[in-house]
Amino acid sequence: MTALSDGPETPVVRAPLEADRIKHLEFIQAVITRMGTNSFLVKGWALTLAAAFLALSAGRLSWPLALAGAVPLICFWSLDGYFLRQERLFRHLYEDARRPASTVEVLSMNIGPYLERVLWKHVAFSSTLLLFYGALLVADLAVVAIAV
């Protein structure tokens, strides 16, 4: 009941989900969790490798070494974009599978119908990934500019 209402609210009655549908949602949630974990691990590796390349190239003022550090950084960025896209695709599947009148086949993990909704380039250049990897790339390119 809200402070502005005069009477009791009508309770929402929902039909219980079948065991297969609940298991399906658990499977999808497990994939979403795994994609999030993979994304976190990729960021950790990217930060570690970028810091190592930056430290070595700045210490030696070696532009080839600094430029070489940009290659794994771009690879990690694209891999992280892939994991984040997969996570978003499975979130769309979860949203559709949880609805009572869902047309999603039970226990199906098909994300094909959502591929057009979530484009990799939009995910890879989302604000979170752009800030994280963009800052590392700018730092790397700054060392290249200083060393040249």
MDAnalysis code that builds the backbone (N, CA, C; Angstrom):
import MDAnalysis as mda
import numpy as np

u = mda.Universe.empty(444, n_residues=148, atom_resindex=np.repeat(np.arange(148), 3), trajectory=True)
u.add_TopologyAttr("name", ["N", "CA", "C"] * 148)
u.add_TopologyAttr("resid", np.arange(1, 149))
u.add_TopologyAttr("resname", ["MET", "THR", "ALA", "LEU", "SER", "ASP", "GLY", "PRO", "GLU", "THR", "PRO", "VAL", "VAL", "ARG", "ALA", "PRO", "LEU", "GLU", "ALA", "ASP", "ARG", "ILE", "LYS", "HIS", "LEU", "GLU", "PHE", "ILE", "GLN", "ALA", "VAL", "ILE", "THR", "ARG", "MET", "GLY", "THR", "ASN", "SER", "PHE", "LEU", "VAL", "LYS", "GLY", "TRP", "ALA", "LEU", "THR", "LEU", "ALA", "ALA", "ALA", "PHE", "LEU", "ALA", "LEU", "SER", "ALA", "GLY", "ARG", "LEU", "SER", "TRP", "PRO", "LEU", "ALA", "LEU", "ALA", "GLY", "ALA", "VAL", "PRO", "LEU", "ILE", "CYS", "PHE", "TRP", "SER", "LEU", "ASP", "GLY", "TYR", "PHE", "LEU", "ARG", "GLN", "GLU", "ARG", "LEU", "PHE", "ARG", "HIS", "LEU", "TYR", "GLU", "ASP", "ALA", "ARG", "ARG", "PRO", "ALA", "SER", "THR", "VAL", "GLU", "VAL", "LEU", "SER", "MET", "ASN", "ILE", "GLY", "PRO", "TYR", "LEU", "GLU", "ARG", "VAL", "LEU", "TRP", "LYS", "HIS", "VAL", "ALA", "PHE", "SER", "SER", "THR", "LEU", "LEU", "LEU", "PHE", "TYR", "GLY", "ALA", "LEU", "LEU", "VAL", "ALA", "ASP", "LEU", "ALA", "VAL", "VAL", "ALA", "ILE", "ALA", "VAL"])
u.atoms.positions = np.array([
    [0.844, -1.155, 0.000],
    [0.000, 0.000, 0.000],
    [0.898, 1.229, 0.000],
    [0.550, 2.193, -0.798],
    [1.324, 3.422, -0.825],
    [0.709, 4.435, 0.112],
    [1.456, 5.479, 0.396],
    [0.982, 6.505, 1.328],
    [-0.184, 7.289, 0.744],
    [-0.296, 7.333, -0.573],
    [-1.342, 8.131, -1.205],
    [-2.614, 7.352, -1.501],
    [-2.570, 6.042, -1.378],
    [-3.750, 5.257, -1.718],
    [-4.734, 5.240, -0.554],
    [-5.997, 5.082, -0.895],
    [-7.038, 5.095, 0.119],
    [-7.432, 3.701, 0.568],
    [-7.218, 2.731, -0.264],
    [-7.644, 1.378, 0.065],
    [-6.525, 0.391, -0.134],
    [-6.797, -0.846, 0.211],
    [-5.763, -1.878, 0.031],
    [-5.532, -2.146, -1.455],
    [-4.282, -2.472, -1.768],
    [-3.953, -2.796, -3.153],
    [-4.431, -4.199, -3.473],
    [-4.755, -4.417, -4.735],
    [-5.160, -5.735, -5.185],
    [-3.915, -6.588, -5.355],
    [-3.862, -7.736, -4.692],
    [-2.664, -8.580, -4.830],
    [-2.576, -9.150, -6.246],
    [-1.361, -9.247, -6.736],
    [-1.115, -9.804, -8.057],
    [-0.997, -11.312, -7.920],
    [-1.823, -12.025, -8.644],
    [-1.802, -13.485, -8.594],
    [-1.063, -13.982, -9.821],
    [-0.005, -14.740, -9.586],
    [0.778, -15.295, -10.687],
    [0.695, -16.802, -10.632],
    [0.630, -17.390, -11.800],
    [0.619, -18.850, -11.867],
    [2.033, -19.351, -11.585],
    [2.157, -20.421, -10.819],
    [3.502, -20.953, -10.544],
    [4.134, -21.499, -11.824],
    [5.446, -21.360, -11.913],
    [6.168, -21.871, -13.080],
    [6.403, -23.368, -12.940],
    [6.431, -24.047, -14.080],
    [6.712, -25.485, -14.064],
    [8.185, -25.711, -13.759],
    [8.504, -26.909, -13.339],
    [9.879, -27.255, -12.963],
    [10.835, -27.121, -14.151],
    [10.380, -27.492, -15.352],
    [11.235, -27.380, -16.534],
    [11.571, -25.923, -16.831],
    [10.600, -25.057, -16.693],
    [10.830, -23.636, -16.966],
    [11.787, -23.046, -15.919],
    [11.634, -23.428, -14.672],
    [12.537, -22.940, -13.629],
    [13.963, -23.416, -13.904],
    [14.117, -24.674, -14.295],
    [15.442, -25.212, -14.620],
    [16.027, -24.482, -15.827],
    [15.195, -24.169, -16.798],
    [15.633, -23.433, -17.982],
    [16.169, -22.059, -17.571],
    [15.444, -21.365, -16.722],
    [15.887, -20.057, -16.253],
    [17.192, -20.165, -15.464],
    [17.358, -21.234, -14.710],
    [18.608, -21.450, -13.978],
    [19.775, -21.674, -14.936],
    [19.539, -22.416, -16.011],
    [20.582, -22.631, -17.022],
    [21.005, -21.303, -17.645],
    [20.018, -20.509, -18.027],
    [20.318, -19.214, -18.653],
    [21.073, -18.323, -17.673],
    [20.627, -18.307, -16.416],
    [21.293, -17.490, -15.409],
    [22.738, -17.948, -15.191],
    [22.984, -19.244, -15.262],
    [24.346, -19.761, -15.115],
    [25.239, -19.270, -16.257],
    [24.708, -19.221, -17.461],
    [25.485, -18.727, -18.602],
    [25.764, -17.237, -18.426],
    [24.773, -16.478, -17.995],
    [24.957, -15.044, -17.772],
    [26.043, -14.813, -16.720],
    [26.006, -15.580, -15.669],
    [27.016, -15.460, -14.615],
    [28.403, -15.805, -15.144],
    [28.479, -16.866, -15.943],
    [29.768, -17.278, -16.505],
    [30.327, -16.207, -17.443],
    [29.479, -15.590, -18.250],
    [29.944, -14.524, -19.147],
    [30.444, -13.322, -18.350],
    [29.753, -12.987, -17.264],
    [30.205, -11.893, -16.411],
    [31.543, -12.186, -15.769],
    [31.727, -13.420, -15.325],
    [33.001, -13.834, -14.733],
    [34.115, -13.789, -15.762],
    [33.839, -14.268, -16.967],
    [34.842, -14.227, -18.034],
    [35.242, -12.790, -18.357],
    [34.263, -11.906, -18.411],
    [34.542, -10.502, -18.683],
    [35.425, -9.901, -17.595],
    [35.142, -10.234, -16.343],
    [35.946, -9.750, -15.226],
    [37.377, -10.261, -15.332],
    [37.547, -11.537, -15.654],
    [38.883, -12.108, -15.779],
    [39.663, -11.491, -16.937],
    [38.979, -11.233, -18.042],
    [39.637, -10.609, -19.191],
    [40.127, -9.210, -18.822],
    [39.316, -8.468, -18.090],
    [39.738, -7.130, -17.654],
    [40.967, -7.223, -16.746],
    [40.991, -8.202, -15.879],
    [42.146, -8.380, -15.007],
    [43.419, -8.681, -15.780],
    [43.319, -9.581, -16.742],
    [44.480, -9.905, -17.571],
    [44.912, -8.709, -18.410],
    [43.943, -7.984, -18.953],
    [44.266, -6.817, -19.778],
    [44.992, -5.764, -18.956],
    [44.507, -5.514, -17.756],
    [45.132, -4.506, -16.898],
    [46.541, -4.936, -16.498],
    [46.716, -6.202, -16.162],
    [48.031, -6.713, -15.778],
    [49.017, -6.613, -16.930],
    [48.598, -7.056, -18.101],
    [49.484, -7.025, -19.262],
    [49.785, -5.603, -19.707],
    [48.772, -4.738, -19.690],
    [48.981, -3.342, -20.078],
    [49.940, -2.654, -19.118],
    [49.783, -2.918, -17.815],
    [50.684, -2.314, -16.832],
    [52.118, -2.798, -17.047],
    [52.292, -4.076, -17.351],
    [53.630, -4.614, -17.594],
    [54.265, -3.971, -18.828],
    [53.504, -3.895, -19.915],
    [54.035, -3.271, -21.133],
    [54.332, -1.798, -20.915],
    [53.436, -1.109, -20.195],
    [53.667, 0.317, -19.939],
    [54.906, 0.527, -19.074],
    [55.071, -0.294, -18.058],
    [56.235, -0.153, -17.181],
    [57.535, -0.417, -17.939],
    [57.552, -1.476, -18.734],
    [58.771, -1.801, -19.489],
    [59.071, -0.757, -20.554],
    [58.053, -0.365, -21.301],
    [58.296, 0.586, -22.392],
    [58.611, 1.978, -21.864],
    [58.007, 2.390, -20.759],
    [58.312, 3.707, -20.193],
    [59.701, 3.706, -19.552],
    [60.078, 2.606, -18.939],
    [61.401, 2.510, -18.327],
    [62.520, 2.539, -19.347],
    [62.297, 1.946, -20.471],
    [63.324, 1.890, -21.526],
    [63.109, 2.955, -22.601],
    [61.977, 3.659, -22.536],
    [61.554, 4.597, -23.584],
    [61.619, 3.931, -24.956],
    [60.977, 2.776, -25.033],
    [60.971, 1.972, -26.254],
    [59.588, 2.040, -26.890],
    [59.494, 2.760, -28.010],
    [58.195, 2.865, -28.679],
    [57.758, 1.552, -29.315],
    [58.674, 0.703, -29.849],
    [58.192, -0.577, -30.386],
    [57.559, -1.462, -29.305],
    [58.128, -1.429, -28.104],
    [57.572, -2.212, -27.011],
    [56.212, -1.662, -26.583],
    [56.090, -0.349, -26.548],
    [54.809, 0.275, -26.198],
    [53.765, -0.023, -27.266],
    [54.162, 0.012, -28.511],
    [53.234, -0.290, -29.605],
    [52.833, -1.760, -29.589],
    [53.781, -2.629, -29.222],
    [53.467, -4.061, -29.110],
    [52.456, -4.296, -27.987],
    [52.467, -3.470, -26.964],
    [51.511, -3.593, -25.866],
    [50.091, -3.264, -26.269],
    [49.932, -2.526, -27.354],
    [48.590, -2.179, -27.830],
    [47.899, -3.386, -28.476],
    [48.680, -4.305, -29.025],
    [48.092, -5.462, -29.718],
    [47.293, -6.359, -28.767],
    [47.882, -6.827, -27.651],
    [47.049, -7.646, -26.752],
    [45.908, -6.851, -26.128],
    [46.109, -5.556, -25.939],
    [45.057, -4.719, -25.375],
    [43.834, -4.692, -26.294],
    [44.071, -4.546, -27.581],
    [42.962, -4.553, -28.552],
    [42.314, -5.934, -28.608],
    [43.120, -6.979, -28.513],
    [42.573, -8.347, -28.498],
    [41.694, -8.574, -27.271],
    [42.166, -8.146, -26.106],
    [41.368, -8.282, -24.887],
    [40.084, -7.450, -24.972],
    [40.178, -6.270, -25.567],
    [39.006, -5.411, -25.728],
    [37.944, -6.120, -26.573],
    [38.362, -6.698, -27.678],
    [37.391, -7.386, -28.534],
    [36.841, -8.641, -27.859],
    [37.674, -9.352, -27.122],
    [37.200, -10.535, -26.402],
    [36.212, -10.151, -25.303],
    [36.498, -9.087, -24.596],
    [35.586, -8.602, -23.566],
    [34.271, -8.145, -24.188],
    [34.346, -7.505, -25.343],
    [33.127, -7.115, -26.064],
    [32.294, -8.326, -26.458],
    [32.976, -9.399, -26.844],
    [32.277, -10.637, -27.184],
    [31.538, -11.205, -25.971],
    [32.231, -11.278, -24.834],
    [31.604, -11.815, -23.627],
    [30.433, -10.949, -23.168],
    [30.597, -9.634, -23.237],
    [29.513, -8.743, -22.829],
    [28.322, -8.867, -23.783],
    [28.595, -9.044, -25.066],
    [27.496, -9.235, -26.020],
    [26.751, -10.533, -25.728],
    [27.506, -11.603, -25.487],
    [26.868, -12.878, -25.165],
    [25.999, -12.746, -23.910],
    [26.512, -12.046, -22.912],
    [25.755, -11.844, -21.685],
    [24.443, -11.110, -21.979],
    [24.525, -10.068, -22.782],
    [23.302, -9.313, -23.116],
    [22.334, -10.144, -23.947],
    [22.842, -10.974, -24.839],
    [21.967, -11.841, -25.627],
    [21.225, -12.819, -24.724],
    [21.936, -13.404, -23.774],
    [21.286, -14.342, -22.862],
    [20.333, -13.640, -21.902],
    [20.583, -12.380, -21.612],
    [19.624, -11.619, -20.802],
    [18.309, -11.420, -21.562],
    [18.402, -11.194, -22.874],
    [17.184, -11.099, -23.697],
    [16.437, -12.428, -23.695],
    [17.181, -13.523, -23.841],
    [16.557, -14.848, -23.798],
    [15.886, -15.076, -22.450],
    [16.549, -14.694, -21.369],
    [15.982, -14.852, -20.028],
    [14.683, -14.054, -19.901],
    [14.712, -12.809, -20.368],
    [13.512, -11.961, -20.277],
    [12.332, -12.592, -21.015],
    [12.601, -13.173, -22.174],
    [11.513, -13.803, -22.928],
    [11.081, -15.132, -22.297],
    [12.030, -15.884, -21.754],
    [11.713, -17.206, -21.197],
    [10.975, -17.116, -19.866],
    [11.122, -16.031, -19.145],
    [10.489, -15.916, -17.822],
    [9.010, -15.546, -17.896],
    [8.570, -15.036, -19.029],
    [7.177, -14.616, -19.158],
    [6.251, -15.827, -19.214],
    [5.071, -15.725, -18.583],
    [4.140, -16.867, -18.575],
    [3.701, -17.305, -19.974],
    [3.485, -16.366, -20.874],
    [3.040, -16.710, -22.228],
    [4.220, -16.748, -23.194],
    [5.342, -17.276, -22.734],
    [6.565, -17.282, -23.521],
    [6.456, -18.228, -24.708],
    [7.049, -17.800, -25.826],
    [7.115, -18.659, -27.011],
    [8.478, -19.347, -27.116],
    [9.350, -19.108, -26.135],
    [10.671, -19.731, -26.136],
    [10.511, -21.199, -25.775],
    [11.121, -22.045, -26.594],
    [11.075, -23.486, -26.328],
    [11.770, -23.783, -25.002],
    [11.150, -24.609, -24.183],
    [11.704, -24.937, -22.872],
    [13.051, -25.639, -23.043],
    [14.036, -25.214, -22.276],
    [15.411, -25.704, -22.261],
    [16.197, -25.340, -23.519],
    [15.680, -24.429, -24.319],
    [16.403, -23.963, -25.493],
    [17.366, -22.854, -25.087],
    [18.581, -22.920, -25.600],
    [19.575, -21.888, -25.334],
    [19.881, -21.106, -26.615],
    [18.940, -21.092, -27.532],
    [19.109, -20.426, -28.819],
    [18.993, -18.915, -28.662],
    [20.089, -18.207, -28.930],
    [20.076, -16.752, -28.853],
    [19.997, -16.120, -30.241],
    [19.804, -16.931, -31.260],
    [19.733, -16.455, -32.631],
    [18.725, -15.345, -32.871],
    [17.514, -15.434, -32.300],
    [16.534, -14.376, -32.554],
    [16.932, -13.003, -32.009],
    [17.937, -12.932, -31.159],
    [18.309, -11.670, -30.518],
    [19.568, -11.045, -31.109],
    [20.177, -11.723, -32.080],
    [21.440, -11.242, -32.633],
    [21.325, -9.852, -33.257],
    [20.193, -9.553, -33.854],
    [20.013, -8.238, -34.476],
    [19.797, -7.139, -33.444],
    [19.333, -7.500, -32.253],
    [19.073, -6.509, -31.204],
    [20.347, -6.010, -30.545],
    [21.336, -6.891, -30.436],
    [22.571, -6.561, -29.715],
    [23.740, -6.709, -30.691],
    [24.238, -5.594, -31.186],
    [25.350, -5.616, -32.131],
    [26.676, -5.525, -31.383],
    [27.673, -6.272, -31.862],
    [28.962, -6.311, -31.205],
    [29.605, -4.935, -31.142],
    [29.518, -4.170, -32.220],
    [30.187, -2.860, -32.235],
    [29.578, -1.909, -31.209],
    [28.274, -2.025, -30.968],
    [27.657, -1.179, -29.941],
    [28.093, -1.594, -28.542],
    [28.269, -2.883, -28.353],
    [28.694, -3.381, -27.046],
    [30.166, -3.065, -26.812],
    [31.005, -3.303, -27.816],
    [32.448, -3.093, -27.665],
    [32.778, -1.628, -27.410],
    [31.953, -0.735, -27.919],
    [32.201, 0.686, -27.712],
    [31.199, 1.300, -26.738],
    [30.674, 0.457, -25.847],
    [29.805, 0.970, -24.785],
    [30.652, 1.796, -23.822],
    [30.001, 2.603, -23.023],
    [30.743, 3.536, -22.169],
    [31.679, 2.821, -21.195],
    [31.267, 1.687, -20.650],
    [32.126, 1.005, -19.679],
    [33.390, 0.452, -20.324],
    [33.246, -0.205, -21.456],
    [34.428, -0.760, -22.112],
    [35.290, 0.336, -22.717],
    [34.649, 1.358, -23.239],
    [35.395, 2.465, -23.841],
    [36.235, 3.186, -22.793],
    [35.677, 3.394, -21.616],
    [36.443, 4.052, -20.553],
    [37.603, 3.182, -20.077],
    [37.346, 1.909, -19.882],
    [38.392, 1.023, -19.367],
    [39.515, 0.828, -20.388],
    [39.167, 0.303, -21.571],
    [40.193, -0.005, -22.562],
    [40.702, 1.248, -23.262],
    [39.847, 2.242, -23.417],
    [40.275, 3.496, -24.038],
    [41.342, 4.185, -23.216],
    [41.162, 4.198, -21.894],
    [42.165, 4.820, -21.026],
    [43.495, 4.084, -21.111],
    [43.447, 2.756, -21.126],
    [44.687, 1.983, -21.245],
    [45.353, 2.208, -22.598],
    [44.550, 2.293, -23.643],
    [45.099, 2.514, -24.978],
    [45.687, 3.914, -25.102],
    [45.030, 4.910, -24.533],
    [45.564, 6.277, -24.557],
    [46.889, 6.339, -23.799],
    [46.973, 5.683, -22.658],
    [48.221, 5.647, -21.889],
    [49.320, 4.971, -22.701],
    [48.980, 3.903, -23.391],
    [49.937, 3.191, -24.213],
    [50.420, 4.066, -25.365],
    [49.500, 4.731, -26.022],
    [49.868, 5.591, -27.147],
    [50.631, 6.830, -26.668],
    [50.384, 7.283, -25.442],
    [51.141, 8.401, -24.896],
    [52.615, 8.007, -24.714],
    [52.846, 6.779, -24.263],
    [54.223, 6.299, -24.121],
    [54.872, 6.181, -25.495],
    [54.112, 5.745, -26.493],
    [54.651, 5.686, -27.860],
    [55.057, 7.075, -28.321],
    [54.191, 8.067, -28.089],
    [54.477, 9.444, -28.527],
    [55.683, 10.017, -27.792],
    [55.814, 9.729, -26.530],
    [56.952, 10.244, -25.751],
    [58.244, 9.571, -26.186],
    [58.176, 8.275, -26.459],
    [59.388, 7.521, -26.803],
    [59.889, 7.820, -28.210],
    [59.005, 8.273, -29.068],
    [59.427, 8.571, -30.447],
    [60.100, 9.876, -30.485],
])
